[in-house]
Amino acid sequence: MSNRDRPMIIGAYLAYGTGHHAASWRHPDTPVDGALDIRHYAAMAQCAERGLLDFIFLSDTPSVFNDDKEGFGGRVVGLEPITLLSALAMVTTDIGLVATASTTYNSPYNVARQFASLDHISQGRAGWNVVTTSKSQAAGNFGLSAHPAHDIRYDIADEFVEIAKQLWQTWPDEALIRNKDSGKFYDPLKRKFTSFKGEHLSLHGELNVAESPQRFPLIIQSGTSDRGIDLAARTAEVIFTAQTQISSSIDFSRRVKQKLSHYGRPADAIRILPGISPYAARTKREAKSKYDALQQLIHPKLGLSMLADLLGGFDLTGYDLDGPLPELPDSNGNKSRRRLIEKMARQESLSIRQLYQRLTASRGHVAVVGTYEEVAEVLIEWFESGACDGFNLMPPTYPNDLNSFVEEIIPILQERGVYKSAYGSGPLRSKLFQAQ
Ligand SMILES: Cc1cc2nc3c(=O)[nH]c(=O)nc-3n(C[C@H](O)[C@H](O)[C@H](O)COP(=O)(O)O)c2cc1C
């Protein structure tokens, strides 16, 4: 099936209050306290909905996000995503509401309960980005002396998702009779008890939230390692990924499809969405100066600490900033992103400084600097080549780059026939999977 048979999917990745560029909080047009401002988020959610974007996505880690320890990182405080999305559900009607929840630092019961509640509150618009958490500093917040190893985290994740799926079946619609005349509220024979004993997790109990409009939230997975792809192929409906080239995204998509067939699922059972950060303006010159202005706002200490973080916690202090990336020892953190960064550094002979400048612009996702038409062309090229089913839009600054995407780029995509002109019907899952 060619991607033309269905519309491009675009979600608004709206974490970090002021934008995806690491220095966005210093930009004169961003609200410096945006990460804690519900009115700012409500206005952005409504803007995304005006542009018919498919969902809002809030990534998360249960720890301080980018802490350079010296005070230059602007992403150290924010709102808990499910709480924030519940509030946004009340000021929107159609857009999907997707949040990350960690399978390493949560209990399946709490996560199942939160997403079932969000799905009720939003009338079928909830999505769960299942992650094992890449930041090792989360461990201390949960009384652990170390971040569990990569494979163990995925073993736990496999069991976690399985338990959550069982819990979501506790109260099927037909179990809740609610008959005022007979006085019978539920049918005890239809209520389903969960009994799970795994290697890492066990649960014997029941959820206290009724079956939600989607039955369970849309399941998204965003790890790109072999274990991540395996988890996705078994359980996910959407994959978020960082890809910098059409060819690598096509390879990635092929790997996912092979794994899907291994689990007996059809090749189009998963929607693949790479991130993209457009630095767009009316003219190329304006777009370039927007990009350069933001790059100049990155403090070198912040750039270096972000790079260390993306490399899985490897500290590069003491290395020559204008020298090459050294050979790095193995890491327990984010393996796929690190491989991507190492490859980029070697292929393009980038120095450490050039590398962090490149990465802080989009954190290993595609960054496009160009006119609105040029950005639209890039999106269409990726989409039509089969490299992806759509994108996770990562505006460099909020709210302006989100507004201009909705006002300037969406109409071009609509004109070119790749983007919808109205929301589809039904809950989030059916919107993403219905044909044009
Ligand atoms: C678009 C996107 C969003 C992501 N969001 C999160 C997130 O919110 N929290 C997190 O810990 N990791 C997030 N990740 C990273 C992966 O989930 C992370 O790499 C995972 O912890 C282990 O990955 P691996 O399977 O690639 O080794 C995200 C990745 C992508 C591409």
The ligand as an SDF file (V2000), in Angstrom:
LIG
                    3D

 31 33  0  0  0  0  0  0  0  0999 V2000
   10.2320   10.7470   19.7280 C   0  0  0  0  0  0  0  0  0  0  0  0
   10.8350   10.0200   20.8700 C   0  0  0  0  0  0  0  0  0  0  0  0
   10.3480   10.2440   22.1360 C   0  0  0  0  0  0  0  0  0  0  0  0
   10.9050    9.6160   23.2370 C   0  0  0  0  0  0  0  0  0  0  0  0
   10.4050    9.8700   24.4640 N   0  0  0  0  0  0  0  0  0  0  0  0
   10.9880    9.3430   25.5460 C   0  0  0  0  0  0  0  0  0  0  0  0
   10.5150    9.6730   26.8390 C   0  0  0  0  0  0  0  0  0  0  0  0
    9.5520   10.4130   26.9830 O   0  0  0  0  0  0  0  0  0  0  0  0
   11.1740    9.1390   27.9040 N   0  0  0  0  0  0  0  0  0  0  0  0
   12.2470    8.2940   27.7630 C   0  0  0  0  0  0  0  0  0  0  0  0
   12.7840    7.8490   28.7650 O   0  0  0  0  0  0  0  0  0  0  0  0
   12.7040    7.9690   26.5460 N   0  0  0  0  0  0  0  0  0  0  0  0
   12.1020    8.4720   25.4460 C   0  0  0  0  0  0  0  0  0  0  0  0
   12.5510    8.1280   24.2060 N   0  0  0  0  0  0  0  0  0  0  0  0
   13.7300    7.3130   24.0820 C   0  0  0  0  0  0  0  0  0  0  0  0
   13.5360    5.8220   24.0880 C   0  0  0  0  0  0  0  0  0  0  0  0
   12.3740    5.4240   24.6530 O   0  0  0  0  0  0  0  0  0  0  0  0
   14.7510    5.3250   24.7720 C   0  0  0  0  0  0  0  0  0  0  0  0
   15.6620    5.2820   23.7630 O   0  0  0  0  0  0  0  0  0  0  0  0
   14.5650    4.0370   25.5680 C   0  0  0  0  0  0  0  0  0  0  0  0
   14.6470    4.3760   26.9120 O   0  0  0  0  0  0  0  0  0  0  0  0
   15.5650    2.9430   25.3160 C   0  0  0  0  0  0  0  0  0  0  0  0
   15.8120    2.9500   24.0350 O   0  0  0  0  0  0  0  0  0  0  0  0
   16.5260    1.9150   23.0800 P   0  0  0  0  0  0  0  0  0  0  0  0
   15.5840    0.7510   22.8890 O   0  0  0  0  0  0  0  0  0  0  0  0
   16.6280    2.7580   21.8470 O   0  0  0  0  0  0  0  0  0  0  0  0
   17.8210    1.5570   23.6830 O   0  0  0  0  0  0  0  0  0  0  0  0
   11.9890    8.7260   23.0770 C   0  0  0  0  0  0  0  0  0  0  0  0
   12.4830    8.4700   21.7900 C   0  0  0  0  0  0  0  0  0  0  0  0
   11.9090    9.0960   20.6920 C   0  0  0  0  0  0  0  0  0  0  0  0
   12.4310    8.8080   19.3400 C   0  0  0  0  0  0  0  0  0  0  0  0
  1  2  1  0
  2  3  1  0
  2 30  2  0
  3  4  2  0
  4  5  1  0
  4 28  1  0
  5  6  2  0
  6  7  1  0
  6 13  1  0
  7  8  2  0
  7  9  1  0
  9 10  1  0
 10 11  2  0
 10 12  1  0
 12 13  2  0
 13 14  1  0
 14 15  1  0
 14 28  1  0
 15 16  1  0
 16 17  1  0
 16 18  1  0
 18 19  1  0
 18 20  1  0
 20 21  1  0
 20 22  1  0
 22 23  1  0
 23 24  1  0
 24 25  2  0
 24 26  1  0
 24 27  1  0
 28 29  2  0
 29 30  1  0
 30 31  1  0
M  END
$$$$
